[in-house]
Amino acid sequence: MRKLHELAHCRAGDKGDTSILSLIAYRAEDFPLLTERVTADAVKKHLQGIVLGEIKRYELPGLGALQFVCERSLSGGVTTSLGQDAHGKSLSYALLEMNV
Amino acid sequence: MREMLRIGAGAGFSGDRLEPAALLAERGAVRYLVLECLGERTVALAQLRKRRDPTRGYDPLLERRVELLLPLLKRNGVRLVTNMGAANPIAAADAIIAIAQAQKTPIRVAIVTGDDVLTKIAPDERTLETQTPIAKYGELVSANAYLGAEALLPALQTGADIIITGRVADPSLFLAPMAHEHGWPLDDFDRLARGTSIGHLLECAGQLCGGYFAEPGRKDVPDMAHLGFPYADVDADGHASLSKVEGTGGCITLATAKEQLLYEVIDPFGYVTPDVVANFSTVTLRESGPNRIEVRGATGKERPQKLKVSVGYFAGYIGEGEISYGGVNALARARLAGEIVRKRLGAGFPDMRVDLIGSTSLHGRSFDASEQPYEIRLRVAARAPTPERAMLIGEEVEALYTNGPAGGGGTRKYVQEQIGIVSTLIERAQVSTKVTLREWSSDAQAA
């Protein structure tokens, strides 16, 4: 069991109440493993309580990357959230805590 | 080989650092310098400043940026493209003219307006986020349509030294000079998509160069204190090579470029801008030298029929209070403090949030069950309809000094007005853009 943190790097972005997590393999040979293990369902389970809406996953083999578009993840949206990290910028490292 | 066009990214947000742009203008050999300074909420906040003072409402750092850059731009023949006009591009141009006058530098400024559609949006129009009619959001502060490269082209054609505008889609600020210099037709969607991918890679400036990337021991970035900002050499087909000024800190690698290419992209197969629907999944990145990445391969489809509009509305106030606990049982004491505040105020503030900073405040949980933090900062936040009521939160947290658990220290209280943002769409025909010229020269002064 390894943490995703060993295999990939991640950056979080936001649009409204949607968090966008870009997961990028350090090495191309790890991309198939990420594709197999880090499914939309697995991410939804890992980020339970954080991502309240649907998660859509896009596969980008050319970049060795998976893009997770997570709805209802920012307590109502960047501009009116009561949280400190209203943009959910730090969620990238919450995803990298996942065990694969 | 056809001529390369070099465009630099001198700011990635309103509060960005000033020096990297000066380095690009001074030593970057760029022909265009783009300053992207408008976030989702920035225009609404600028609109509020304009209401209080009709000569304001543009970027708060505009004067400092222009005073620093103007001599360098003039000396090296660099044109500036920026959205620092925010809610008041005309007043921004007047401020630029005043600086040019003070520096005795002849200048021509082209102003692009037309993004402000507050009087044009229908109250029954629904938001993209919740499908609620806009009228339901109460008093609106601002409504700005995202303009595309098309709106900037007539301004570029005037030959002006500076092109200033308000809300324009970020990548379009970069695409416009490419389309202008290389003569790309606005229905050549593959070229527009390539230009858009380059604009997207550049729009956050330092983020392409290792900014927002570093993690010690894992993703090391050299000399971050002197982080350089990027530029692109774009050829006539929209293939580009990305790099940064020699000797600056940071790094441009495949990893930094991949993070930036995908950053905030809701659909990598269909990235929608006013100019094109771009497919980034076909983009290829290649490292061709130290701090040099070749970008090619984005493909495009026809631009959307309607334009996106960002609508700002008054969303009440948020009150906050903070206090710290350290040492044995810090977590338990902070928790108790939170419970006390909740009991004292909770009934009047149904929308209250209690955070344990240092433990679970960011993600509502910890992924490491074993931790026992040495110190915790308690944060209580709640929404309120008035600033007076919002202030009660901080006051009650401050009162924990003599009415709460042992050892609390360092209280802070804040009240902030909230501007909410939602989006909607508008027909292109309803948005008419215009170019206005302002100039100053010592000859005109003499005459």
Interface residues (C-beta under 8 A of the other chain):
Chain A: H5 H9 R11 G13 D14 K15 G16 D17 T18 I20 S22 I24 Y26 G49 I50 Y58 L60 G62 L63 G64 A65 Q67 V69 G77 V78 T79 T80 L82 G83 Q84 D85 S90 L91 A94 E97
Chain B: E40 R41 L128 E129 Y212 F213 E215 R218 K219 A255 K258 E259 L261 L262 Y263 E264 V265 I266 D267 P268 F269 F280 S281 T282 V283 T284 L285 A315 I318 D351 M352 R353 D355 I357 S361 L362 H363 G364 R365 F367 R379 A381 A382 R383 Q418 I419 G420 I421 V422 S423
